[in-house]
Every structure is written in C-alpha cells, then in structure tokens.
Amino acid sequence: MKAKHCALLLLALGISFISGARNESSWHWSFESNDYVYTDRDSYGSNNYLKLDWTRSRFRAGIQAEWHPRPLLGYDEGLEGFSLPGKFIRYDADRFSLTLGDWYDQLGTGLLFRSWEDRTLGMNNSIGGARAEYASDRFAAKVVWGFPKHLRGYSSTRILGTEMTLMPVEILGGALGMQLSFLERFEKELPYYLEKDWTKVEVPLNNASWSLGADYSAGAFHLKLEYCGKQRDWHDFTAGGVESLAPGKAFYVESGLYAGNFSAAASFRHLDNMTNKVFRTDRTYISNTLNYIPALSLQHSYMLCTLEPYYPSSDGENAWQLDLIYNAGRRGRLHLNYSEAHGLGKYHALGKNALLFRDVSLKYERKWSRRLKSVFLLNIQESSPSRGVHRMTQVRNTAVADLSCRFTESFSMRGELQYLYSAEGEKDWCAALLEASLTSGWTFFAKDMYNHGSSGIHYWQGGVSYSRGHYRIGAAFGRNREGMVCSGGVCRWQPGFTGGNLSLSIIF
C-alpha cells in the first residue's frame, strides 16, 4: 500500500473517531510492553504495542502502533523503529461488510492462506488492502485483495483471493457444508534459480492455488476434509538437495467421535511443496509466509517436553495424530495422544519415507479433593536431527509429576518434577518448578532445567508478577537455553542468553 493510500486511510480514521465521540460510540484500547536486558551480551531489547479500537453503530475502526527501539533476540532486526501495521475502517450491513486497510483472515483451514499476528513469535503478515464479505442463511462469499505486510512496511507482492461457502444442509441424517477457495499471488520481480544441471530457470511471477473443503456432522460424530492444489512453484528442499519447479498439493482429514465419558479424534495431513512465501529470498523471515501449517502433534507446556519441539516440513511430509480421552469423573481423566510424521520418499535419496517425528503421551489428571489435584505424564519423543535425510533418530523419554494444592482461600502452590532420559544428543535432563499464588494478584515462581547428561549447565529462572483487573506486570531473571520457541505449532529460533525481563500489559 502506497504512502498516499495510508494517509487517506488515517484521515478517514480521524474523521470516524471525531464523529464517534458521541454516546453511541465505544472505545477499547490495549498496551503491551516486553523488555529484556541481556547481561551476557551487554545489550537490551524492547517490543511495544499500542492498539486502539472504536465502534459506533455499523462502523468499526482501529489502529495499532508498534515501537521496537531494539527488537528482542530471535525477532527480525528489520522490525527496529516505529510502524503502524494495523489501521482499518469497517462497515457492517445486515448481510454485507467492507473493510479497508489492514486485515487478518484465512481461506479454508489456512493451508491455502492465512494472515495472523502472534507477538510471541514476532509473526505479523497482515494484508493492507480491501476485504468484502457477504453472508445469507444458505450462502457466504468473500473477496480479499492487498499487499502482505513485511517488517515495518508492505511487500511488493499482491494477493487476490475469493471464497464461497455453502452453509450446512441436512443430508444423510446430519449436516453437510462445502467451501471453495482460490488465491492468486503476484510477485513484482523474481530472482533466477539454478537447477542441478546449472541451467537457469525463471520462476513464474504469478502463482494460483485453490482448495475444496467439506464439513459433515451427525450427532456425536464430525468429519472435516480439505484438498489444496497449487500451480508450479519453486521447490527448494535444502535438506534433501532437491531443487525444481513443481506443482504443490495438500490433503487434510479430521474426524471425531464423542460418546459419554469417552471421546476420540484423529487427523491426517499430506503436504507436498506447500510452502507459500510472500516473496522469494535467501533470507529467513518468520512472517514471510501466506499460509498456516502448524505441527500435527500435541502442543506440550512442560519444560523438558519442549526441548526439541517438532515444526512441520511444508515441503513434503505425511503426518497423523490420534487423541483418546476418557473422563472418569471424580476418578480422574486419562488422555492418550499419538502423533507421527514421515518425509516423502521422493525427496530423500538416503532416507526413503524417513521418520521425522514421533510423540507418544499418556497423561492422567485427578482432583483428589477441593484443594488438591495432580497431573502425571509419560512422554516418548523420537525425532530426526537431519530432518529425514538420514535414518538416524534420537529418542527422549520424559516423566512429569505436577501437583497443585490450595492451602487457604487466599494461598496456593504448584510444583513440578521432571526427568528426561536419552542415550543420544544432550542425553539426560532433570527439571523442577515451584509456583506460589495469592488471590491478591501476586504470583512468584522459580524453576531450573539441568542438563546433567552432557553439558552440566543449569538453565534457571525466577520471577514475580502482579495481575489485577485490567493490568498485569511481571519481572523475571535467569538463563535461557537456545532452541525453538513455538506457539500454536509454529516455531522460531531463539538464541540462548542470560538476562532480566520486565513485561507490562493493560487492556481496557
């Protein structure tokens, strides 16, 4: 989006805000600041976000300002400075809505296209442009157009997308809905790429992709299907040494069944050349993506289970997951999860259909009394350090005991003990956490991860936070291990460091 377009949008926002200063208007705003001092690097980092939203009758408008005097470690340095990545005005009629400015949306399940923000990852690929939506009782449609955000501005890439949805209708004793989506990506310019025989190949500027989805539910059963196709696109699978101009495709199926105290869910996903970047470059930007492909595995929260999290190979993999849950009421809740991902054989000369990742988890939760509850977890992970190019894998076996106790109506504590056994990689680990909470809003914590199997390093941290009403403030200090930081199955690399953190959040 050009500067004059941004100026016109800001002027429209200003007029809307002024005209909205009446009784029918409502305002919401939030502020978030996250600051680190890196004592081992003699440096600091600071990420700050301010968001204002206004609503009056059928109109909505908003603006988001970001200031990164120095981005936090693991965030792209190109974010440094001030920017306005979120500014929009929206009009909602009975069946129609129009948005001008920056917006977030997705087509289908997100395999084809999704724009979203995740501040934990430094992810923000909002689209600056226009979005029009129509919805009736039986049919819905939308058209989206714009320029994806890149760092503090917009990329030169344009996208044009549309989606048509048939609302669920009764069929075969249940309800069936259908969805058809289309996306066109147009890059202003592209570099030349080299094939293995050193002949130059020019990637087409335009790339079209589409998806067809269906959603069926009947009583306690549901089934979701989606198939995506993509025109020939550059496939640079570095790990397998594959470079080619090839089409892409994806298939996703998810099903679930709920019966009394028992529930089961299963999902499968096939990916082949489904990396959909905003623009082609040799540099890595986490926000340089147009679709959403999270890991098809359990998202762990315990320290030792997240040492080597899996991130999907959108260039080519088959992955599936099974969830079984039995709720025994007062006797507790039993949860079994199994997930597995394999590479596609055609991309691995040495590791045909090689295992990329496997996770087996058995968790038992029980509330023993009004004041005491526990969680016990057994977890086995197996992963490929070479991303499936070689057959060698590493296995990690982890046991977790998590105990929470409310001693009085105003004071409670939670403790964790964890142990990881492995004969490969960094070998054995142990970890512990102690957390104390007061109903007055104070929380104190101390934790440590100790790699006694190889490095002998302690990764310790302690902190305090206070939360009351619209406010939350927290401070922590400690040593952080390098590795992948994940949110919702999407990951970024985080360098190791020692330092202190101060965070502030205000929401009105």
N, C-alpha and C positions, 0 to 999 in steps of 0.2 A: 504494500500500500504506500503510495507516494505521500510526501510531506503535506501537500495541499489537501489531500483527502483526510489525513489525520487532523489538520487544522479545522476543516469543515465539521468533522465529527465532534471535536472538542467544543466548537461553537454551539453545535446542536445540543450537546450535553449541558453546556452552561445555560442555554435558554430553557431547557427542560427543568434543570434544577431550580432556576429562579421562578419559573411559572409553577413549580411544585411546592413552593413554600407556603402552602395553604393547609387547611385542616384535613384534606383528603390524602395528603402525602404521608409517606412513612420512609424513614431513613434507617439504614443498617451499616455499620462500619466495623472493621477489624484491623488490628495491627499486630504484626508478628516480627520479632527480632531474635536472631540467633547469632551469638558472638563467641569466638574462641580466641584464646591466647595460647600459642604453641611455644611452650618453654624450651623445647629441644631444638627449635628452628629459629628462635628469636624473631617470631613473626606473629601475625594475627589474621583473623578472617571475620567477616561480618556480612550477614544476609538479612535484609529488612524488607518487609512487605506492608503496604497500606492499601486497604480495599474499601471503597465507598459504593453503596447501592441505594437507589432511590426508586420508589414505586408510587404511582398515582393513577388510579382508575385502570385504564388499559395500557398504560405506558410503564416501562421499566428502563432504567439507565444505570450505568455503573462505570467505575474507573478503578484500575489497580496500578499503583506506583511501586516500583522496586528500586532499591538502592543497595548496591554491592560495592562499598569502598574498596574491599578486597574480598573476593569470593572465598568461601570456606574450602579447605582442602578436599579434593575429589570433585569439585564443581569446575566447570569450564572457566578459564581465565577471561574469556571473551565476554563474560557477564559483567565485568567490572564497570562501575559507573551507574548512572541513573537511567531508567527507562519507564515507559508506560505501556506494558504489554497487554493490558486489559482495559478496553474502553468500548462501550457499546450503548446503543439505544434500541429498545424493542417495543413493538406494538402487538398486542394480542386482541384479535377479534373473536367472535364466537367459534369459528372453525378455522381461522387463518391467523398466522403470526409471521412477522417480518423482523429480522434482526440485522442491523447494520453495525459494523465494527468488528471487534474481536469476539469469537465464539468458540465453544467446545461442543463436539458432537461425535457420533460414530455411526457407521453403516454396518448393519448386521450385528454380529457379536464382537466386532472390532478387528477380525482377521484381515478384512479388506481395508478399513480406515478407522482411525480413532484419533481425536485430538483431546488432550487432557493435561492437567497440571498435577505434579506431585513434588512438593517442595523438599521432601526427604531425599529425593533422587536428583533434584535440580532439573526436573523434567517439565517443560512447558512448550508444547508445539501448537499453541492456539492458532486459529486461522483468522487473518484480517480480511474481511470482505463482506459477504451477504449470505443470509440463510432464510429461506421461505418455507413454511410448513402449512399443510392443510390436513384436517382430520374430520372424518364423519363417523357415523356409527359402524360402517362397514369397511371403510377405506381410508388410508392415510398416505400422504406423499410429502416429500421434501426435496428441495434443490439447494445445494450448497456451492459456493464459489469463493475463492480468495487466495491469499498468499500465506503460506505457513510461516510462523514466527521462527527466527533464527537469532539466537543470542539476544542482543538488545534492539533488533530491528526485524525486518522481514526478508525472507529469501526471495530470489528472482523466480522461483518455481511457482507455477499456478496450478490449482486443482479445480476440477469441476465434477460434482457428484450428484447423484439422484437416488432416491429410494422410494419404492412403492410397497405398501403393506396391506394385505387383506386381513381384516380383523377376524378373530376366531369365529368359526361357524360350526354348528353341531353336525357331526358326522361319525359314524361307527361307534355311537354311544359316548362320544367325547367331543372335544373342541379342537379344531384344526385351524391354524393361522399360517399364512405364507408371506414371504418377503423377498423382493428382488432389488438388488443394489448394483450401482455402476459408478466407477470412479475413473476419471481421466487425469493423468499427471503430465504437465508440460514443463520441461526444463528449458531455460533460455539458451544455455550452452552446455556442452559436454566435452570432457577430455577424450582423447583416443585411448583405447586399451589394447594390450598386446596379447594375442593367443600364444600357445606354447610353441608354435612354429614361427613366431616372431612376425607374423603378418598383422597389419593394422586392421582393427575392427572398430567402426564408429557406431556407438550405441544410439538408437533412435531417440529423438527428443521427446516424442510422445510415448506414453505407456498407458494402456487401458486395462482395467481389471473389473471383475464383476463377481457377484455372489448370489446364490439362491438358497434360501433358508426356509425351514418348516418347523412349527412348534405344535405338538399334539399333547393333550392332557385328558385323562379319563379317570375320575375318582382319585385314587392314591397313586396313580401312575402318570409319569410325564416323559416325553421324548422330544429332543431338540436335534435338528440336523442342519448342517450348513456346508455348502460346497463353493469354493472360490477358484476362479481361473484368472490368469494374468498373461498378457502378451509377452513376447520375447523380451527379456530384460537381462542385463549383465549379471552373471553369476560368478562371483569371486570367492570361492570357498578355499581360503588360505590354508586351513588345517589339512585339507585333503589334496592340495595342489591342483584344484580344478578351476579353470577359467573358461567361460563360454558364454555365448549369447543364447539363452534358452527360455522357454515359457515356464511359468510357475503355476502351482496349484496347491490347494489345501482342502482337507476334509475334516469335519468335526462332528462328532455324535456324542450326545449326553442323555442319559436316562436315569430315572429314579423311581423308587417304589417305597411307599410308607404304609406299614401295617401294624397298628397297635404300638407296642413298645419297640418295634424293630423298623429300621429304615436302611435302605441300600441305595447307593448311587454309583454309576460307572460312566466313564468318559474315555473317548479315543480321539486322537488327532494325528493327521498326516500332514507334513509340511514338505514342500519341495520348491526351492527358490522363491520363498515368500518374504524375503527381506524387501521392504518397501521404503526406501530412503527418500527424504525430501529432495536432496541433491547428492550427486556423486562426488566423493572426495576421499583422499587418502587419510584424512584426519578423522578422529573419532569424536562425535558429539552425541551425547545420550538423547538429545531432543531431535536429532536428525533421523526421525522415523515418522511414518504416516500411519502405521497400524499398531495393533496391540496384541502381543503374543506373550502371555505370561507362562511361567513354568507350570506344567501339568503335574503338580506334586503338592504334598502337604506343606503349608507355609508355617514353619516352626518359629517359636518365640524363645525357646530355651537356648542359652549361650552356646553350649557345645554341639547342639544340633544345627547351628547356623555357621559353623566354621568354614564349611565348603558348600555353600548353597548351590543348587543347580539353576542355571539360566539356559533357556531353550536354544536350540540351533535352528533358527528360522530358515537357514539354507537347505536343511534336509534332515528330518527325523520322523520316527514313528513313536508316539508316546501314549500311554494309557494309565488310568488311575481307577482304583476301586475303594469305596468307602462303605464300611459296615458299622452301624451304630445300634447298640442295644441299651435301652433305658430301663433299668430295673427299679426305678422309683427310689425309695429310701436305701436300697442296697447298692445304689451307685449307677454309673454309666460307663459302658465299655465301648471303646472306639478302636476299630482296626482299619488301617489305611495301607494300601499297597500301590506304589507307582513305579513306572519303568519307562525308560526312553532309549531308543536304539537309533543309530545313524543309518542312512540309506546306503546300501551296499555299493551302488554305482559311483559314490563319491569317495570310497575308501579302498585304495589299492591293497593295503595291508590288513585292514580290519573290516571285512565284509559284514554288514549288518551289526557292527560292533556295539556293545553296550556302552551307553553314555552315562546313564544314571539309574540307580535303583534305590528305593526307600521303602522300608517296612517299619511300621509304627504300631505299637499296641499301647493304648492309654486307658487307665482305669481311674475314674473320678468318683469320690464318695464324700457325702456330707454326713459326718458321724453325729453331729449334734448342731444346735443352732449356732454354736460358737466355733466348731472345729470341722475343717474339711481338708481333704488331701487329694493329690494327683500323683500317680505313679506312671512312668513312661519308659518303655523299652524301644529303642530305635536302632535300626541297622541301615547304614548307607553304603553304597558301592558306587564309585564314580571313576571315570577315565580321565587322568591328567592330560592326555593328548587329544581329548575330545573325540575319541574313537578311531584315530589314525592307527594306533597300536592296540593290541589286545590287553595289555597290562592295565589292571584296575587297582584301586585302593579301597579297603573296607574299613569302616569306622562303626564300632559298637558302643552305644551310649545308654546309660541308665540314669533316670532322673527321679528324685523324690521331692515333692513340693507340698509343704504343709502350711496352712493358714489357721490362725487362732485369734478370736476376738476375746480379749481378756476382760474388758469392761465395755460399756456402751460407747466410750469415747476413745478407746485404745485397742489397736490390733497389730499383729505382726505376721509376717510371712517369711518363710525360709526355704531355700533350695539347696540341695546337694546333688552334684552331677559328676559322673565319671565316664570317661571315654577310653576304650581300649582299641588299639590298632597296631598291627605289625608293620605298617607301611607309613610313608610320608613323615609327618611330625610325631607319629606314634601316640603315646598315652597323654591324656589331659585329665585334670580334675578342676572343678569349679564350685563356688559357693556364693550365695546371695542372702542378705538379711535386710528386710524392709520393715519399717515401723510407720504406722499411720495414725493420725489423730483426727477426730471428727472436726476439729477446729480448722482443718485445711492443711496441716503440716504433714509432710512425708519425708522420711530420712532413709537412705539406703547405702549399703556398702557391698561390693562384690569383687570377686577375683577369679581369674582363669589362670591356671598354672600348667605350663607345658613341661611336665617332669619327664616326659619320654625322650626328649631330644634337646631343645634349646635351653631349658631351665629358666625360662622367662616368666615372670608374673605380669599379667595384664589386669591391673587393679583399678578400681574407680569407686569414689564416694561422692555423695551429693545430697542436696536438700531441695525441696520445692514447697511452694505455698499456693493453694488454689482457693479462691473464694468468689462466688458469683461470676462476674464477667472477667475476672483476672486470674492469670496464672504466671508465676515467676519461679525459675529454677536455676540452680547453680551446681556444677559438678567439676571434679578434677580427677585425672588419672591417666593411665597409659592405655592407648587404643591400638589394637592389632590391625595390620594391613589386611585387606581382603575385600570381598564383595559385600556391599550393602544393598539389601533388597527391600522392595515394597510392592506388595501385590504380585509377586512373582517376576518382577522386572528389577534388574540389578545394575549397579555402577561400581567402579573400582574406588576404594578408599585407601589412601596411603596411611601407614602407621604414624602415630605421633603421641607425644605426651603434652598435656596442657589442661587448661581450665575453660569451662563453658558457662555462659550466662544466657538464659532464654527468657523471653517475655511474650505473653500472648494476652490480647484484650479483644473481646467480642461484645458488640452492642447491637 
